[in-house]
Amino acid sequence: MSYIVHYDAAAAFLNLVALYLFYGRKNLRDKTSQRFGILLWVALGSSLFGVIGSLLINRQLPLNPLIFQVSNMAFFIFHISIPLAAAWFILAMLGRTRGGNWERFFFISPYLGGLGLILSNPWTGLIFRATSPLAYEEGPGILILYLLAIFYICYSFLFFMRKRKNLPRMVRILFPVLFGLPTIAILIQSQLAVIPLECFAVSISLLVILFTLQNSSQLIDRETGLLNRQAFIKTTQMRLGSGEGFDLFLLRSVNMDRLLSLHSSKDIFHLLRLVAAYIASKAGFAERVFSLDDGNFAIFPRDSLDKEARLSLAEEISEGMSREWSLNGTSASLQARACILRCPEDAAEVLDIFDCLEKMGLHSKASRSGTPLRAWDLQLMNSKREGEAEGAVLQAIASGRMGILYQPIFCVAEGRFTAADTQLYLDPPGKPRIVQRELIQAAERSGIMHRAGHLALKNIAGFYAAADLAAKGIEQIQLRLSALQSLRSDLPQQVLAVVEALGIDPARICFEITESAATYSPEAMSLNMRLLSAQGLSFALDDYGSGFTDLGYIMELPFKFIKLDKSVIRNGFQSEKGRIILESTIALVRRLGRKIIAEGVETAAQAQLLSSIGCDLLQGYYYAQPLEADEFLSIL
């Protein structure tokens, strides 16, 4: 029997090309990319040993019993590793990076069984055997290896089918194709063993993945060529999630506003490219360099650098950024301030890091002092108040109770209250009231936001059920979901457990997410939102119009309601320009199929106009201020 070697040779060439492209460009170091890199190496090993084995069988290489046995065993080891590595990669891409002990055992057991068959082949001949003179013959165990590959294909496909409704359109289209190519190749090769199509089909699938699902072009900042803010968030979340400590350099420009007033946008972009190129030239000392917009940068220094070397590097880069740069006959200096953070000790969450970046711009230390800031240099002036808030949150969690205010929301179509917004608060003894914003910041800062959010949900949902608000006409109750809560992988299970325990229809719960929170981690947030939406819960984009939201991106998320910020409402009644913006915003949101809640309604004239131009729901002091539970019930 003579094997056609060209398919394996072509597969090896394509895998080498894929590896060159994968490592030759900027790639995000997340679990998905890491596992894809492993898959590429495994596929290359399989195709290379496939070529060697075919040449030996065809007598195109010198015959040697030991080489014959070892090369074919190596081929089968790499070959059965492909479906395992592929399933491992697919699970990461679909958001499943960890599982229980039994799940991991179930996942790895078939592979270990196949590996045992291959390693025992010299004595059993179950996979292949060499008949005299070194003629190749497949054994009965080869069927088990095919079944092993089919097991992992089916395992991945079933998981894909469970997640498909919450996946991007490209993933839903491509995955069946990527499953289909290797499966068809397995079926053909099982009938025509001399045509080794499996490795070739795998290499084609991997190239498709590389140019589509693993295309990191959206993670590159176009102006600087560095990895962008989104890539930084993903990388940082992965490193924080690993539990291992690491250093981080933050570089903040402190005179960008002044530069923008003195130079054209074209010159500023040119300056940022020069600065980015300078920072990138230090890449030998860094694992990753990121552009965080507005002349701000972040660097992960290599772990091999000692403490003094890292301090020196941060100082050198900040001074280099602050030198005079030539701009079309003039010059400009991007004055930079550096900070070294040790994570997770100094910053346990991505939001903490951006908080430090913000505080760097407010710090009084001279911008070109040369000495990098440390975490303790960035403490807020009201640290006493922060400590009080953190203590109050911990006490509330221990007692199981939080203060909650309820503000009714008026439905224009039905002419009555149909929903209610909630605000959290705490009243520590002898201290000023801690409002919701302070409460959330304290909980996020101390790493207990998930516990505080869980308690708030239990209290609010418990009140809804105990007071039978549905019978009183309140169809839905809204509560704030913090940025950190929305990124937790266990959020859907946690929320549904509370709702189920209280016997509440999930459709009664609406989570509010602010503009800024909605942009931190689009993939993790989108997955959680879609999982919860599928169970009937809804989401409202809060404070819309208070920032610079990318409406195109926001509309990709399953928001049912858009809550217009009170500043948009106020400006709409103060000037003709504000009126045009208000009416245009409402018209646009309605055309996109979202319901509109107008916040900050304070007068009858406002209520009447907002109703006439398309607002579905109205909320504000004109109807009622946020009320304690008993007062809220009385006005219903």
C-alpha positions as CSV (number, residue, x, y, z in Angstrom):
1,M,0.0,0.0,0.0
2,S,1.5,3.4,-1.1
3,Y,0.4,6.6,0.6
4,I,-0.1,9.9,-1.2
5,V,2.2,12.2,0.8
6,H,1.3,15.5,-0.9
7,Y,-1.7,16.3,1.3
8,D,0.3,16.0,4.5
9,A,3.2,18.0,3.0
10,A,0.7,20.7,2.0
11,A,-0.8,20.6,5.5
12,A,2.7,21.0,7.1
13,F,3.4,24.0,4.8
14,L,0.1,25.7,5.6
15,N,0.6,25.1,9.4
16,L,4.1,26.7,9.2
17,V,2.5,29.7,7.4
18,A,-0.2,29.9,10.1
19,L,2.4,29.8,12.9
20,Y,4.5,32.5,11.2
21,L,1.5,34.8,10.8
22,F,0.2,34.0,14.3
23,Y,3.5,34.9,16.1
24,G,4.6,37.6,13.6
25,R,1.8,39.9,14.4
26,K,0.4,41.4,17.6
27,N,-1.9,38.9,19.3
28,L,-3.8,39.2,22.5
29,R,-2.5,37.0,25.2
30,D,-5.7,35.6,26.5
31,K,-6.6,31.9,27.0
32,T,-8.2,31.6,23.6
33,S,-5.1,32.8,21.8
34,Q,-2.8,30.7,23.9
35,R,-4.9,27.6,23.2
36,F,-5.0,28.4,19.5
37,G,-1.2,28.6,19.5
38,I,-1.0,25.2,21.1
39,L,-3.4,23.8,18.5
40,L,-1.2,25.2,15.7
41,W,1.9,23.4,17.1
42,V,0.0,20.1,17.5
43,A,-1.3,20.3,13.9
44,L,2.2,21.0,12.7
45,G,3.6,18.0,14.6
46,S,0.8,15.7,13.2
47,S,1.4,16.8,9.6
48,L,5.2,16.6,9.8
49,F,5.2,13.1,11.3
50,G,2.5,12.2,8.7
51,V,4.9,13.1,6.0
52,I,7.8,11.1,7.6
53,G,5.5,8.1,8.2
54,S,4.2,8.1,4.6
55,L,7.7,8.4,3.2
56,L,8.8,5.4,5.3
57,I,5.8,3.3,4.3
58,N,6.4,4.2,0.6
59,R,10.1,3.2,1.0
60,Q,11.2,6.7,0.1
61,L,13.3,6.9,3.2
62,P,15.8,4.4,4.5
63,L,14.0,1.6,6.4
64,N,14.8,1.2,10.1
65,P,12.4,-0.7,12.5
66,L,12.9,1.6,15.4
67,I,12.5,4.8,13.4
68,F,9.4,3.2,11.7
69,Q,7.8,2.4,15.1
70,V,8.7,5.8,16.7
71,S,7.7,8.0,13.8
72,N,4.3,6.3,13.4
73,M,3.6,6.4,17.2
74,A,4.6,10.1,17.2
75,F,2.2,10.7,14.4
76,F,-0.7,9.1,16.2
77,I,0.0,10.9,19.4
78,F,0.0,14.3,17.7
79,H,-3.0,13.3,15.6
80,I,-5.2,12.3,18.5
81,S,-4.1,15.5,20.3
82,I,-5.6,17.6,17.5
83,P,-9.3,17.0,18.5
84,L,-8.4,17.4,22.2
85,A,-6.6,20.7,21.5
86,A,-9.4,21.9,19.2
87,A,-12.1,21.2,21.7
88,W,-10.0,23.0,24.4
89,F,-9.7,26.0,22.1
90,I,-13.3,26.0,21.2
91,L,-14.5,25.9,24.8
92,A,-12.3,28.9,25.6
93,M,-13.7,30.8,22.6
94,L,-17.2,30.0,23.8
95,G,-16.4,31.3,27.3
96,R,-15.8,28.0,29.0
97,T,-12.3,28.1,30.5
98,R,-12.9,26.1,33.7
99,G,-15.1,23.2,34.8
100,G,-15.7,21.0,37.7
101,N,-13.5,18.0,38.6
102,W,-15.9,15.5,37.1
103,E,-16.2,17.5,33.9
104,R,-12.5,17.8,33.5
105,F,-12.2,14.0,34.1
106,F,-14.9,13.3,31.5
107,F,-13.1,15.6,29.1
108,I,-9.6,14.1,29.3
109,S,-10.4,10.4,29.9
110,P,-11.0,9.5,26.2
111,Y,-7.7,11.1,25.2
112,L,-5.8,9.3,28.0
113,G,-7.3,6.0,26.8
114,G,-6.2,6.6,23.2
115,L,-2.8,7.6,24.4
116,G,-2.5,4.4,26.3
117,L,-3.4,2.4,23.2
118,I,-0.7,4.2,21.2
119,L,2.0,3.8,23.8
120,S,1.3,0.1,24.2
121,N,1.3,-0.5,20.4
122,P,4.9,-2.0,20.2
123,W,3.6,-4.9,22.3
124,T,-0.1,-5.1,21.2
125,G,-0.1,-3.9,17.6
126,L,-3.6,-2.6,18.1
127,I,-3.0,0.6,16.2
128,F,-0.5,-0.4,13.6
129,R,2.0,-3.2,12.9
130,A,4.9,-3.7,10.6
131,T,4.7,-7.0,8.7
132,S,7.8,-8.2,7.0
133,P,9.6,-6.5,5.4
134,L,8.3,-3.4,7.3
135,A,5.0,-3.3,5.4
136,Y,2.5,-1.1,7.2
137,E,-0.9,-2.5,8.4
138,E,-3.5,-0.8,10.5
139,G,-4.8,-2.6,13.6
140,P,-8.3,-2.9,14.9
141,G,-7.6,-0.1,17.5
142,I,-7.5,2.5,14.8
143,L,-11.4,2.6,15.0
144,I,-11.1,3.6,18.6
145,L,-9.0,6.6,17.6
146,Y,-11.5,7.7,15.0
147,L,-14.3,7.4,17.7
148,L,-12.1,9.5,20.0
149,A,-11.9,12.3,17.4
150,I,-15.7,12.1,16.8
151,F,-16.2,12.3,20.6
152,Y,-14.4,15.6,20.8
153,I,-16.1,17.0,17.7
154,C,-19.5,16.1,19.1
155,Y,-18.5,17.5,22.6
156,S,-17.5,20.8,21.1
157,F,-20.5,21.0,18.7
158,L,-23.0,20.3,21.5
159,F,-21.5,23.1,23.6
160,F,-21.6,25.4,20.6
161,M,-25.3,24.6,20.1
162,R,-26.0,25.5,23.7
163,K,-24.3,28.9,23.3
164,R,-25.2,29.7,19.7
165,K,-27.9,32.2,20.5
166,N,-25.5,34.4,22.4
167,L,-22.6,34.2,19.9
168,P,-21.6,36.8,17.3
169,R,-23.1,36.2,13.8
170,M,-19.6,35.3,12.3
171,V,-19.0,32.6,14.9
172,R,-22.5,31.1,14.3
173,I,-21.8,30.9,10.6
174,L,-18.2,29.7,10.7
175,F,-18.3,27.1,13.4
176,P,-20.5,24.6,11.5
177,V,-18.1,24.9,8.5
178,L,-15.0,24.4,10.8
179,F,-16.7,21.3,12.4
180,G,-17.7,20.0,9.0
181,L,-14.3,20.0,7.2
182,P,-12.4,17.7,9.6
183,T,-15.5,15.5,10.0
184,I,-15.8,15.0,6.2
185,A,-12.1,14.3,6.0
186,I,-12.3,11.7,8.7
187,L,-15.1,9.9,6.8
188,I,-13.2,10.0,3.5
189,Q,-10.0,8.7,5.1
190,S,-11.8,5.9,6.9
191,Q,-12.8,4.6,3.5
192,L,-9.7,5.6,1.5
193,A,-6.8,5.2,3.9
194,V,-4.1,6.0,1.2
195,I,-5.4,9.6,0.9
196,P,-4.5,11.3,4.2
197,L,-6.9,14.3,4.1
198,E,-7.4,14.8,7.8
199,C,-4.3,17.0,8.4
200,F,-5.0,19.0,5.3
201,A,-8.6,19.7,6.3
202,V,-7.4,20.7,9.8
203,S,-4.8,23.1,8.4
204,I,-7.5,24.8,6.1
205,S,-9.8,25.2,9.2
206,L,-7.0,26.7,11.2
207,L,-6.2,29.2,8.5
208,V,-9.8,30.2,8.4
209,I,-9.9,30.7,12.1
210,L,-6.6,32.7,12.0
211,F,-8.0,35.2,9.5
212,T,-11.5,35.5,11.1
213,L,-12.1,34.5,14.7
214,Q,-8.5,35.0,15.7
215,N,-8.0,38.2,13.8
216,S,-6.8,40.8,16.3
217,S,-7.0,43.8,14.0
218,Q,-9.9,45.2,16.1
219,L,-7.5,45.2,19.1
220,I,-4.9,47.5,17.4
221,D,-5.0,51.3,17.8
222,R,-5.0,52.7,14.3
223,E,-3.2,55.9,15.2
224,T,-0.3,54.4,17.2
225,G,-0.1,50.8,15.9
226,L,0.0,49.6,19.6
227,L,-2.6,47.4,21.2
228,N,-5.6,49.4,22.1
229,R,-7.7,50.0,25.2
230,Q,-9.9,46.9,24.6
231,A,-6.9,44.7,24.3
232,F,-5.5,46.1,27.6
233,I,-8.8,45.4,29.4
234,K,-8.9,41.8,28.1
235,T,-5.2,41.1,28.9
236,T,-5.5,42.7,32.4
237,Q,-8.6,40.7,33.3
238,M,-6.9,37.5,32.2
239,R,-3.8,38.3,34.3
240,L,-5.8,39.3,37.3
241,G,-7.9,36.2,37.0
242,S,-4.8,34.0,37.1
243,G,-4.1,35.0,40.7
244,E,-0.5,35.7,40.0
245,G,1.0,39.1,40.9
246,F,2.4,41.4,38.3
247,D,3.8,44.9,37.8
248,L,2.1,47.5,35.5
249,F,3.4,50.8,34.3
250,L,0.9,53.6,33.6
251,L,2.0,56.6,31.6
252,R,-0.3,59.6,31.6
253,S,0.1,62.8,29.5
254,V,-0.8,65.8,31.7
255,N,-0.8,68.6,29.1
256,M,-2.9,67.1,26.2
257,D,-5.6,69.8,26.5
258,R,-3.0,72.5,26.1
259,L,-1.4,70.7,23.1
260,L,-4.8,70.4,21.4
261,S,-5.3,74.1,21.7
262,L,-1.9,74.9,20.2
263,H,-1.6,72.3,17.4
264,S,-3.8,70.8,14.8
265,S,-5.3,67.3,15.2
266,K,-3.0,66.1,12.4
267,D,0.1,67.3,14.3
268,I,-1.2,65.7,17.5
269,F,-1.7,62.3,15.8
270,H,1.8,62.6,14.4
271,L,3.1,63.3,17.9
272,L,1.3,60.3,19.3
273,R,2.8,58.1,16.6
274,L,6.3,59.3,17.4
275,V,5.8,58.7,21.1
276,A,4.3,55.3,20.5
277,A,7.3,54.3,18.3
278,Y,9.6,55.5,21.1
279,I,7.8,53.4,23.7
280,A,7.6,50.4,21.3
281,S,11.4,50.7,21.0
282,K,11.6,49.7,24.6
283,A,9.6,46.5,23.9
284,G,12.7,44.4,24.8
285,F,11.9,45.3,28.4
286,A,8.2,44.8,28.1
287,E,5.7,42.0,27.4
288,R,3.0,44.2,26.0
289,V,2.6,48.0,25.3
290,F,-0.9,49.5,25.0
291,S,-2.3,52.8,23.9
292,L,-5.2,53.9,26.3
293,D,-6.2,57.0,24.2
294,D,-5.6,60.7,24.8
295,G,-1.8,60.2,25.0
296,N,-1.9,57.6,27.8
297,F,-0.1,54.3,27.7
298,A,0.3,51.1,29.7
299,I,3.2,48.7,29.8
300,F,3.6,45.2,31.3
301,P,7.3,44.9,32.1
302,R,9.0,41.6,31.8
303,D,9.0,39.5,35.0
304,S,12.8,39.0,34.6
305,L,13.4,42.7,35.5
306,D,14.3,43.3,39.1
307,K,12.7,46.1,41.2
308,E,15.5,48.6,40.5
309,A,15.5,47.9,36.7
310,R,11.7,48.4,36.6
311,L,11.9,51.7,38.4
312,S,14.7,52.9,36.1
313,L,12.8,51.8,33.0
314,A,9.6,53.7,34.1
315,E,11.6,56.8,34.8
316,E,13.5,56.6,31.5
317,I,10.3,56.1,29.4
318,S,8.4,59.0,31.1
319,E,11.4,61.3,30.6
320,G,11.7,60.2,27.0
321,M,8.0,60.9,26.3
322,S,8.4,64.4,27.8
323,R,11.2,65.5,25.6
324,E,10.8,68.0,22.7
325,W,9.4,66.3,19.6
326,S,9.6,67.9,16.1
327,L,6.3,68.7,14.5
328,N,6.3,70.2,11.0
329,G,8.7,73.0,11.8
330,T,7.6,73.4,15.3
331,S,8.1,71.3,18.5
332,A,5.9,70.0,21.2
333,S,6.4,68.1,24.5
334,L,4.0,65.5,25.7
335,Q,4.7,65.9,29.4
336,A,4.3,62.5,31.0
337,R,3.7,61.2,34.5
338,A,4.6,57.6,35.3
339,C,3.1,55.3,37.9
340,I,4.1,51.7,38.9
341,L,1.4,49.5,40.2
342,R,1.7,46.1,41.8
343,C,-1.4,44.0,41.0
344,P,-3.6,42.8,42.5
345,E,-2.3,44.4,45.7
346,D,-2.6,48.0,44.4
347,A,-5.4,47.4,41.9
348,A,-7.5,44.3,42.1
349,E,-9.8,45.2,39.2
350,V,-9.5,46.9,35.8
351,L,-11.7,49.7,37.1
352,D,-9.1,50.3,39.9
353,I,-6.4,50.7,37.3
354,F,-8.4,53.3,35.3
355,D,-9.1,55.0,38.6
356,C,-5.4,55.3,39.3
357,L,-4.9,56.7,35.7
358,E,-7.5,59.3,36.4
359,K,-5.9,60.3,39.8
360,M,-2.5,60.6,38.1
361,G,-3.8,63.6,36.3
362,L,-4.8,65.3,39.5
363,H,-1.7,64.6,41.5
364,S,0.3,67.6,42.6
365,K,3.8,66.1,42.0
366,A,5.6,67.9,39.2
367,S,5.0,66.3,35.9
368,R,8.7,65.9,35.0
369,S,10.1,65.2,38.5
370,G,11.5,61.9,37.1
371,T,10.4,59.8,40.0
372,P,7.4,57.5,39.1
373,L,4.4,57.6,41.4
374,R,3.4,54.6,43.4
375,A,-0.1,53.5,44.6
376,W,0.2,55.3,47.9
377,D,0.8,58.6,46.2
378,L,-2.6,58.4,44.6
379,Q,-4.8,58.2,47.7
380,L,-7.9,60.4,47.6
381,M,-8.1,63.3,50.0
382,N,-11.4,61.9,51.5
383,S,-9.9,58.6,52.6
384,K,-11.7,58.9,55.9
385,R,-15.0,59.0,54.1
386,E,-14.0,56.0,52.0
387,G,-13.1,54.1,55.1
388,E,-16.5,54.9,56.6
389,A,-18.3,53.7,53.5
390,E,-16.4,50.5,53.3
391,G,-17.1,49.7,56.9
392,A,-20.8,50.5,56.4
393,V,-21.0,48.2,53.4
394,L,-19.4,45.3,55.3
395,Q,-21.8,45.9,58.2
396,A,-24.7,45.8,55.8
397,I,-23.6,42.5,54.3
398,A,-23.1,41.1,57.8
399,S,-26.7,42.1,58.8
400,G,-28.2,41.2,55.5
401,R,-30.0,44.5,55.1
402,M,-29.5,47.6,52.9
403,G,-31.4,50.9,52.8
404,I,-33.4,51.1,49.6
405,L,-35.4,54.0,48.1
406,Y,-38.1,53.4,45.5
407,Q,-39.0,56.0,42.8
408,P,-42.1,55.2,40.6
409,I,-41.9,55.4,36.8
410,F,-44.9,56.7,34.9
411,C,-46.0,54.9,31.7
412,V,-47.3,57.4,29.1
413,A,-49.4,54.8,27.2
414,E,-51.2,53.5,30.2
415,G,-51.4,56.7,32.2
416,R,-50.2,55.1,35.5
417,F,-47.1,53.9,37.3
418,T,-45.9,50.6,35.8
419,A,-42.3,50.4,37.1
420,A,-40.0,51.6,39.8
421,D,-36.4,52.6,40.0
422,T,-34.3,51.8,43.1
423,Q,-31.4,53.6,44.9
424,L,-29.3,52.1,47.6
425,Y,-28.1,53.9,50.7
426,L,-26.6,53.3,54.1
427,D,-27.0,55.3,57.3
428,P,-24.0,54.5,59.5
429,P,-24.6,55.7,63.1
430,G,-23.5,59.3,63.7
431,K,-22.3,59.7,60.1
432,P,-23.7,61.3,57.0
433,R,-25.8,59.1,54.7
434,I,-23.8,57.1,52.2
435,V,-25.5,57.3,48.8
436,Q,-25.6,54.7,46.1
437,R,-22.5,56.1,44.2
438,E,-20.4,56.1,47.3
439,L,-21.7,52.6,48.3
440,I,-20.8,51.1,44.9
441,Q,-17.4,52.7,44.8
442,A,-16.6,51.5,48.3
443,A,-17.7,47.9,47.5
444,E,-15.8,47.9,44.2
445,R,-12.7,49.3,45.9
446,S,-12.7,46.7,48.7
447,G,-13.5,43.7,46.4
448,I,-16.9,42.9,47.8
449,M,-19.1,44.3,45.0
450,H,-20.4,40.9,44.1
451,R,-21.5,40.3,47.7
452,A,-23.1,43.8,48.0
453,G,-24.8,43.4,44.7
454,H,-26.2,40.0,45.6
455,L,-27.6,41.4,48.9
456,A,-29.2,44.4,47.1
457,L,-30.9,42.0,44.6
458,K,-32.2,39.8,47.4
459,N,-33.5,42.8,49.3
460,I,-35.2,44.5,46.3
461,A,-36.6,41.3,44.8
462,G,-37.7,40.2,48.3
463,F,-39.6,43.5,48.8
464,Y,-41.2,43.1,45.3
465,A,-42.5,39.6,46.2
466,A,-43.5,40.4,49.8
467,A,-45.4,43.6,48.9
468,D,-47.0,41.9,45.9
469,L,-46.1,44.8,43.7
470,A,-47.2,43.0,40.6
471,A,-50.8,43.1,41.9
472,K,-50.4,46.8,42.5
473,G,-49.5,47.4,38.9
474,I,-45.7,47.6,39.1
475,E,-44.7,45.3,36.3
476,Q,-41.0,45.8,36.7
477,I,-38.4,47.0,39.2
478,Q,-35.0,48.4,38.2
479,L,-31.7,48.2,40.0
480,R,-28.1,49.2,39.2
481,L,-25.7,46.6,38.0
482,S,-22.1,47.7,38.6
483,A,-19.4,47.2,36.0
484,L,-17.6,44.6,38.1
485,Q,-20.8,42.6,38.7
486,S,-21.5,42.6,35.0
487,L,-18.2,40.9,34.2
488,R,-18.5,38.0,36.6
489,S,-18.9,34.7,34.9
490,D,-21.3,33.4,37.6
491,L,-23.6,36.4,37.4
492,P,-26.4,34.6,35.5
493,Q,-26.5,31.7,38.0
494,Q,-26.4,34.0,41.0
495,V,-29.2,36.2,39.7
496,L,-31.5,33.3,38.6
497,A,-30.9,31.5,41.9
498,V,-32.3,34.6,43.8
499,V,-35.2,35.0,41.5
500,E,-36.1,31.3,41.6
501,A,-35.8,31.2,45.4
502,L,-38.3,34.1,45.8
503,G,-40.7,32.8,43.1
504,I,-40.5,35.9,41.0
505,D,-41.0,36.0,37.2
506,P,-37.5,37.0,35.9
507,A,-39.3,39.5,33.6
508,R,-40.0,41.6,36.7
509,I,-36.3,42.4,37.1
510,C,-34.5,45.1,35.0
511,F,-30.8,45.8,35.5
512,E,-29.5,49.3,34.8
513,I,-26.0,49.6,33.3
514,T,-24.3,53.0,32.9
515,E,-22.7,54.2,29.7
516,S,-19.2,53.9,31.1
517,A,-19.7,50.4,32.5
518,A,-21.1,49.2,29.1
519,T,-17.8,49.8,27.4
520,Y,-15.3,48.1,29.7
521,S,-15.5,44.5,28.5
522,P,-18.0,44.1,25.7
523,E,-17.6,40.3,25.2
524,A,-18.0,39.3,28.9
525,M,-20.9,41.8,29.4
526,S,-22.6,40.8,26.2
527,L,-22.5,37.1,27.1
528,N,-24.0,37.7,30.6
529,M,-26.7,40.1,29.2
530,R,-27.7,37.6,26.5
531,L,-27.8,34.7,28.9
532,L,-30.0,36.7,31.4
533,S,-32.2,38.1,28.6
534,A,-32.9,34.6,27.3
535,Q,-34.4,33.9,30.8
536,G,-36.7,37.0,30.6
537,L,-34.7,39.6,32.5
538,S,-34.2,43.0,30.8
539,F,-31.6,45.7,30.7
540,A,-31.7,49.5,30.6
541,L,-28.8,51.7,29.5
542,D,-28.6,54.3,32.3
543,D,-27.5,58.0,32.0
544,Y,-27.5,57.9,28.2
545,G,-26.2,61.3,26.9
546,S,-23.9,62.0,29.8
547,G,-20.9,60.7,28.0
548,F,-19.7,59.8,24.5
549,T,-21.3,56.5,23.9
550,D,-20.7,54.7,20.6
551,L,-24.4,54.1,19.9
552,G,-23.6,51.6,17.2
553,Y,-21.8,49.4,19.7
554,I,-24.4,50.0,22.4
555,M,-27.2,48.8,20.0
556,E,-25.3,45.5,19.7
557,L,-26.1,44.8,23.4
558,P,-29.6,43.6,24.3
559,F,-30.8,46.8,26.0
560,K,-34.6,47.0,26.1
561,F,-34.7,50.5,27.6
562,I,-32.6,53.6,27.0
563,K,-32.7,56.1,30.0
564,L,-32.1,59.6,28.9
565,D,-29.9,61.4,31.3
566,K,-31.4,64.4,33.1
567,S,-28.8,66.7,31.5
568,V,-30.2,65.9,28.0
569,I,-33.7,66.6,29.3
570,R,-32.6,69.9,30.9
571,N,-30.7,71.1,27.8
572,G,-33.7,70.3,25.7
573,F,-35.7,73.0,27.5
574,Q,-33.0,75.6,27.7
575,S,-32.1,76.2,24.0
576,E,-33.2,75.5,20.5
577,K,-30.1,73.5,19.9
578,G,-30.7,71.4,23.0
579,R,-34.3,70.8,21.8
580,I,-33.1,69.6,18.4
581,I,-30.7,67.2,20.1
582,L,-33.3,65.9,22.4
583,E,-35.9,65.3,19.7
584,S,-33.3,63.7,17.4
585,T,-32.1,61.4,20.1
586,I,-35.6,60.2,20.9
587,A,-36.4,59.7,17.2
588,L,-33.2,57.7,16.7
589,V,-33.6,55.5,19.7
590,R,-37.2,54.7,18.8
591,R,-36.2,53.8,15.2
592,L,-33.7,51.3,16.7
593,G,-36.5,49.6,18.6
594,R,-35.7,50.6,22.2
595,K,-38.1,52.1,24.7
596,I,-37.2,55.5,26.1
597,I,-37.2,56.4,29.8
598,A,-36.8,60.2,30.5
599,E,-35.1,60.9,33.8
600,G,-35.2,64.2,35.7
601,V,-38.8,65.2,34.8
602,E,-39.6,68.1,37.1
603,T,-42.5,70.0,35.7
604,A,-45.9,69.4,34.0
605,A,-44.6,71.2,30.9
606,Q,-41.7,68.8,30.6
607,A,-43.9,65.8,31.1
608,Q,-46.3,66.9,28.5
609,L,-43.7,67.7,25.9
610,L,-41.7,64.5,26.5
611,S,-44.9,62.5,26.1
612,S,-45.7,64.2,22.8
613,I,-42.3,63.6,21.2
614,G,-42.1,59.9,21.9
615,C,-40.9,59.1,25.4
616,D,-42.5,55.8,26.7
617,L,-41.8,56.3,30.4
618,L,-41.2,59.3,32.6
619,Q,-39.3,59.4,35.9
620,G,-38.6,62.4,38.1
621,Y,-39.6,64.7,41.0
622,Y,-42.7,65.8,39.1
623,Y,-44.2,62.4,39.9
624,A,-42.4,61.5,43.1
625,Q,-38.9,61.6,44.7
626,P,-37.2,58.4,45.7
627,L,-39.2,57.1,48.7
628,E,-38.9,54.7,51.6
629,A,-40.8,51.5,51.1
630,D,-43.9,52.4,53.1
631,E,-44.2,55.8,51.4
632,F,-43.8,54.2,48.0
633,L,-46.6,51.7,48.7
634,S,-48.9,54.5,49.9
635,I,-48.7,56.4,46.6
636,L,-49.5,53.4,44.5
